[in-house]
Amino acid sequence: MSDIIRRDPRKAWIARNRLHPEHASVLAELGMGDAQPTQWMGPNGVMRKDPHRVGFIGPAGIKRIDRSGVQGAPGQVQARSTAAQDTRTTVLIAEPAFHIVVVPDMAGGRLSAHDRDLLGLARQMADKDASAQGAVVAIVFGEQKEDSWGEAGIDRLLQLRDVALEGYSPEYRIAILTAAERELKPRYWLLPDSSLGGGDLGRRLSVRIGERAATQVWQVDMESETPRCTGRGAAGRQDITRDLPRVLLALAECGEPVSDTRHEAQAIQLQQPLPEQLVRIEDLGAVAVDPASVALSEAEFILSGGNGVQDWDGFHQAARVLGATEGASRVAVDDGFMARDRQVGATGTWVTARVYMAVGISGAIQHLQGIQSCDKVIAINMDPGCDMIKRADLAVIGDSGEILSELVKRVDGLKQENRNVA
């Protein structure tokens, strides 16, 4: 009888495929199971490594690979992951040498990805000088839903809850920021250069305190002898580099969000009373807008349908009830279910929604490119192994028609309860 080792190629394939229904049983049959090594010698004498079993999840939720060789079985990986979560560095700054003030947009009452990038940039600027430790101060207006100030890199939090600040009140806000300028004497002011308010507020502030602001900033160089910044010019076709001013209006991805440290986010107050409210501008409140008329590039909540949607009437009904702007994959548009201007993706519209709900979309690379700037992605799909499920922050496996129908019932029920209470 031959002593050549025979291998079942089908079982070897199943052992590599974690999503196969027979994966666990085949591993047990091959004697691998939970004790499967992270590396082993292959039949051709080549050392093989399982990339899914090497590494641990870092404090930012990103998988890290330890190349020191101390990691082994899954139990060790889990222990390392837990330890990493528990040992996240907490930074306390008792007496800061200077302040860097950030005024985030706080769209929807929470820090957006743009805000976190800005705080990451401020953190880099504050920590650049090891001999003089600086503190990042965030100034926010009104009641907020955010509860992770410290994780975003904030050392001091100045939250102003005056009712007059809930609406559109640029002159009142500038008066408060001017008071903060006199009291905190910040080394730098950072605001998001966005259409949500940061761009307008930053330009007003620069005029009020007599500084020539740098706008559309996407890069800051603190390594050179004279700190410099680079911003977009000529409608985004040219980069302009200049000495770093005190007021920066920065674009998204201007810096890396804070991920490895936790900060105090100590609440502070201005020593002087707030300036008197200016009433030359009256805020009449938000104007109701039909979500169907909102352009995809400006929508904050998008319900997008793909090839897996069978009940398009139910899909449209769900969009109306949820108050979402409708989008679609290229397949749904090519099949005539949605208009061409509703197509999401690299070949359609790049979207920056705060919430993107993909229904029956498998996740082609062009589609994933188009939603890469969305804050939260929710996927509803029958295939647990599709790329959209892997990209999603929240995934629901099941029939999209049934799930949307149940979601509509629950939302209608909540609206009815609110009407009864009122």
N, C-alpha and C positions, 0 to 999 in steps of 0.2 A: 504493500500500500504506500502511495506517495506521501512524503512528509511535507509537501507544499501546503502552506496555510491558505485555506480557501475563505473568501469573504463573500457575504451576501450583499451585493451592491444596493439592493432595495432597502435593506435594514440599515446599511451605512448612511443612505440618504435620509431615512426617517430619523436616525439619531442626530443628524445635523439640523433637521428642520424642527424647530421648537414649536411651531404652530400645527404640526401634524397631529391628528387625534391619537395615533398610536405611539407618539414620541416617548411617553413615560414607560409604557410596557416594553418597548424595544430596548430602552436604556437598561431596564431591569434585567431583560433577557441577556443582554450583552455583558452584564455584570458591571455596568457603569453607574447608573442610578444617580443618587445625590453625591456619590463619591467620585464622580467623573473628574479626572485631573484637568488642570488648566492647559497642560501641554503633554504630548505623548509622541512616541516615535511612529511615524507612518510606515506603510508597507515598503516604501522605496528608500527607507533610511533617512527620510527628511523629517525634522522635528516639526510637529504641527501644534498650533495654538488655537484655543477657542476664544475669540475676541469677546464673546458674550459673558464669559466667566472670569475675565481678567479686569481688575479695577474696582473702584468703589464710587459711590455717589457723594460728591462734595457738598459743602454747605449751600452752594448756589443751585443745587439740583443738577449739576453737570457731572457726567461720568469722568472720573480721573483714573489714569493708569499708573500704578506704582511699578516702576521698572527695577526696584531694588531686589525683587525676588522674595519678599517676605510674605506675599499673598499666596494663598493656596486654595483650599476647599471653599465652597460657597459660604459655609458658616463663618470662616475667617473674613470673607468679604463683607458679610453683613455686620460683623462686629466692628470692622474698620469703618463702615458707613455710619453706624450709630455713634462711634467715638468722634468721627469728624463733625457730626451734628452737635454733639455735646461740647466740643472744645472750640467752637467758633469764637475768635478773639473779640473781647469786649473792650472798646477804647473809651477812656474817660479823660477829658481835658478839663482840669480844674481851673487853671488860669491861662487862657489862650493869649498868645502874643499879638494876634490880629484876627480879624473876622473876614470871611468871604460870605456875602449875603446872596442867597438864591431866592427868587420869587417864582415858584412853579405855577403852571396854568391850573392844575388841579381840576381838569375836566371831569365832570361827573362826581366830584368830591373825592377823587383818588389820584394818586401819582400816576401819570401816564408814562409810557416808555421814554418819551421825549424828556419828561421831568427827571426820570432816573438817570438818563444819560448826562443831563446837565449837573445833577448832584454828584455823579461820578467824576466829572471834569472838575468840579469845585473841590472834591476830596483830593484829587491829584495835586491841585494847586496849593491846597492848605498843607499837605504833607510833604511838599517839595523841600522845604527848609527844615532839616532835622534839628537845627539849633533853636529855632523859633517856631513852636507848634501853633498852627492856626486852627480856628474852629469854623465849621460850616454852619451858618445860620439860615434857616428857612423861614420866610414870612408868608403866611397863608391867611386868606380872608374868608370869614364866615365859617359855619359848621361844616365839618368834613367827615367822610366815611373812612378815611385812611387810618390804619392802625399799625403800620410798619415803618414809622418814621426812622427809628434807629437803624433798621436793616438797610435803609436807603442811603445812609452815610451822614445823617443830620446830628450835629452836636447840640445845637440850641434851636428851639422852636418858638417862634413868636406868632401866636394865633390870635387874630383879632375877630371877635364875634359880634361886632356891631351889626344891627339889623340892616343898616343903610349900606353895608358892604355886600349884601347878598346879591344885589342886582348890578346893573351897569353904573359904576360910579368912579370913572377914571380920575377926576379931579380930587375927590376925597382920598382915594388910594395914593395918589401922588403926594398929597399933603402928609399922609402917614409915613410914606417912604422917605420923604424929606426929613421928617422928624427922626427917623431911624438913622439917616445919614449923619445928622448932627450928633446923635447920642452914641452910635456904635462905631462911627468913623471907619467903615469897612475898607479893606484894601482893594477889593473888587466887588462889583455887582454883576450877577449873572441872571439873565432872563431868557426864556425860550423865544426864538424868533418865529413865532407861529401866528396864525390867524385867530387863535382862541383868546387873545388878549395880551399875551406876553410881548408880542412885537410892538403893539401900540403903546403899552405901558412903559416898555424900555426906552422908546424914543422920547416919550414925554419926560421920563426921569432924567435922561441925559441932558435935555435942554434945561430942566429945572436946576440941576446941580452944576451946570456949566461944563460938561464933559462931552467930548466928541466920541460917540459910541462906535464900536466895531459891530457891523451887522453881518448876518448870514455866515457866522463863524463856524467852521467845521474842524479846525485843528488849532491847538495851542502848543507852542514850543517853549517850555520852561527851562530847557537845558542850556540854551545859548546865554551869553553874557547879558544881553538885553532880551527879556522875554518878548516873543512875537506871536502873532496870531495870523491865521489865513482864513479868508472868507470868500464866498462866491460873489462875483460881479458880472456885469454885462449879461444880465438875465441867465446867470448860471454857466456862461460859456468861458469865463475867465476867473482865475484865482488872484486875489489881491492880498499881499502880505504887508503887514505894518507892525509897528511897535504896539505892545499890548496896552490898551487903554484901561481905565477903571470900570467902564461899563461895556459888557459883552452881551450881544444878542446872538445866541448860538442855535445851530440847526440840530436836528435829531442825529444821533450817532456821533456827536462831538466828543464823546468820551465813553469809557466802559463803565457800566453801572457797578456800584459797590456790591461785592458778593462774598468776600472772605472775612469781613469784620462787622461787628455790631456796635452802634454808637449810642450815646446816652439820650439824645433828643430831649434835653432838659428844657422845660417850659420857662420862658422868660417874659417879662413885661417891660414896656418902655417906662422910664422913670417919670417923664413928663406926661401930663394928660393928653389925650388924643385931641388933635385940632378940631375946630368946629366944622360941622358938616356943611359942605357946599351944596346948594340946592338949585344951581343954574341948569342942571340936567335932571329931568324927571324920567325914571325908568317905568315904563308902562307894562313891563313883564314880557315873557317870551311869547312869540307868535306861533300858533299851531301850524305846522307844515305837514302836508301829505307826504309820507315817506316814499310813495311811488314817484314823486316829482324830484326827489333828492338825487343828485348825481352820485354814482358809485364812489367816485374819488373823494366825496365829502361826507358820505354816510358813516354814522357811528355804529349802527347795528344793521348787519346784512344777513338775510336768509337766502342762501344760494342753493339752487337745485341742479342735479346732474342726471346722468343716465339711469340712476336707480329710482328716480321718482316715477311712480306709476299713476298717482292721482294728482294731476296738476291743479284741478279745482280746489282740492283740499290744501295744496301747497299755497295757492294764492289766498285762500281764506286764513291760513295760519299767519301769513305775512301781514294781513290786515289786522288781525287780532293782536299780534305781538308788536305792531307798530314798526315793522322792519322794512328796510329797502330791499327789493328783490334783486338777486343776481343769478348767474347761471354759469355752468361750465361750457366749454366749447362744443361738446357733444350735444348738449341740450339746445344750444343756439343753432347748430347745424341741422338738427332735427326739426326746427321750427317751433319749439315750445316757448322760446323767449326771444326778444328782439336782440339785434346785434349789439346795441349799446349797453346791454345788461351782461355782457360776457366779462368774466373775471379771469385774470391771468396775464402772463407776459405777452400773449397775443391779443389781449383785450384791454382791461383796465386794471392798473395796479391800485389796490385798495389799502386803506390805513384804518379800518374800522376798529373800534374798541372791542366789539364782539362780532365774530364771523361764524355763522352756523352753516355748515356744509351738509346738505342732505343728499345722500345717494351719489356722492362724488368720490371716485376712487383716489384721486390725487396725482394727476399727471404732473411732470416736473414743471411745465409752463404754468399750471394753475398754482402750484406751491410757491413759485417765484412771485406770483402776483399778490399773494396774501402774506408774504414774509414780514410785513410791517404791522400786521394786526396784533392787538394786545392779547386777546383770548380767542382761541379757535375751538368750536364745538363740532364734533363730527357724528352724524347718524348714518350708519351703514350696516349692511348685512355681513360684510367681509371683515373679520377682525384683523386680517393681515395686510389690508391695503395701506398705501402710503399716507392717506389722509388721516387714518386712525393713529398712525405713528406720529404724525405732526400735531395732532389735537391735544389741547390741554384737558379736555373732557370728551370722552367717547361713549356713545350709546350704541350697542349692538342690537339690531332688531329691524323689524319692518318699519320703514319711514312713514308710511301712511298711518299705521296704528299709533306710532309715537307722536306724530304731529297732531292727530285727532285727540289723543289724551291730553296733550299739552294745551290745546285750544280749550278743552273742557275745563281744565284747572284754572287757566287764566280768566275765562268767563266767570267761573265761580268766585274767584277773588274779586273781580270787578263788581259782581253782584253784592258780595258781602260789604264792600266799601260803600256802595250806594245805600245799602240798608242802614249802615252805621251813620252815614251822613244824614 
